[in-house]
Amino acid sequence: MDIAGCSAERLQLLLTREMPFGKHKGKVIADLPANYLHWFAREGFPRGEIGQLLALMYEMDHNGLRELLAPLRAASRQPR
């Protein structure tokens, strides 16, 4: 399956990249609440990588796909 803007690297970024501004500054994008993502979808996503990641997380949330990040979360917690 090919989803535009969705790659293993992008999914990993959802778990590591923090919001650089706003009400949820410092929170990892994958942990942002749905209503915040929906607000961006209504008002417009910012430009650049952060906007692309927010749009991807919005699509995952909107389509009930947040659980796809669970294996990546588990893998990132295991010692290497």
Secondary structure, 3 states (H helix, E strand, C coil): CCCCCCCHHHHHHHHHCECCCCCCCCCEHHHCCHHHHHHHHHHCCCCHHHHHHHHHHHHHHHCCCHHHHHHHHHHHHCCC
